[in-house]
Amino acid sequence: MSKKYFVVSDIHSCYDALIKALNEKGFDKDNKAHILIVDGDIFDRGNKPIAVFKFLMSLNKDNLILIRGNHEDLFIDLSMRYPSYIDGCNGTYKTFVSIAKSIVNKNPSYYSYVDFNNWDDILDLVLNSPIYKFIIDSNNFKNYVELGDIIIIHGSLPHTFNIEKLTDEEIWSSSRWDYAYLDCDNAYFKNAFDNGKKIICGHCGTKRIRNDLNLMYNEEDAHSILKLCNDKLYCIDGNAFYSNHLNVLVIEEVDNKYIICE
């Protein structure tokens, strides 16, 4: 049975945009041949982290692949300390509050003691939540995904990238914060491209990339998928929280080859 992969990135708790985008591309959660790949940053910023989590958990585990993004790292980091300015800017604090409120709302009388101005109360609820337990389990996330000659990453390739050795966790932790469109002229990208690889990345909104590179675009297409480096680099982050738009890149498996559907 040939498989079809649906790649999204940077959902950022935007449940409605996610479901709309998947429906438009024909994703069927009950079709065993349809596999959803989430290229990092499931939560933060948006208003529906619980709905996004429930949807992902409703999928058969064999039909869901998750790549760790920098916001998954932020989530784990915040679970071990008091919040700071960066947690507000990145929306991680907002996610923690949403999780805590969803737990309290299930049994308000039992959780009547909870003070949402008290970080310890919020954190205690989050640490006992299914979302927290899911995110901290490293078995649920990959650093990258390879489908034939296609490599799917969140931010950028590690600076020590070698196509023969992609498994070192330490080299990926910083690359999740880097930007592929800024790195793609470097030797480690050229190494991948010269070996026939195509790279799919999220992490940076495509409108921002277009502006940074002074590319011409129509406003209605500002957040659409952007191909760079002679169509070898696919940037797919539609900046959902600000644009209410999620890109879905479809990859079909045909005769043991993987083809990006344009």
Secondary structure as GFF3:
##gff-version 3
##sequence-region A 1 262
A	DSSP	beta_strand	4	8	.	.	.	ID=ss1
A	DSSP	alpha_helix	15	24	.	.	.	ID=ss2
A	DSSP	beta_strand	34	39	.	.	.	ID=ss3
A	DSSP	alpha_helix	49	58	.	.	.	ID=ss4
A	DSSP	three_ten_helix	61	63	.	.	.	ID=ss5
A	DSSP	beta_strand	64	67	.	.	.	ID=ss6
A	DSSP	alpha_helix	70	78	.	.	.	ID=ss7
A	DSSP	alpha_helix	85	89	.	.	.	ID=ss8
A	DSSP	alpha_helix	92	106	.	.	.	ID=ss9
A	DSSP	alpha_helix	119	127	.	.	.	ID=ss10
A	DSSP	alpha_helix	130	136	.	.	.	ID=ss11
A	DSSP	three_ten_helix	138	140	.	.	.	ID=ss12
A	DSSP	beta_strand	145	147	.	.	.	ID=ss13
A	DSSP	beta_strand	150	153	.	.	.	ID=ss14
A	DSSP	alpha_helix	169	175	.	.	.	ID=ss15
A	DSSP	alpha_helix	180	183	.	.	.	ID=ss16
A	DSSP	alpha_helix	187	194	.	.	.	ID=ss17
A	DSSP	beta_strand	198	201	.	.	.	ID=ss18
A	DSSP	alpha_helix	206	212	.	.	.	ID=ss19
A	DSSP	three_ten_helix	219	221	.	.	.	ID=ss20
A	DSSP	beta_strand	226	228	.	.	.	ID=ss21
A	DSSP	beta_strand	233	235	.	.	.	ID=ss22
A	DSSP	alpha_helix	240	243	.	.	.	ID=ss23
A	DSSP	beta_strand	249	254	.	.	.	ID=ss24
A	DSSP	beta_strand	257	261	.	.	.	ID=ss25
###
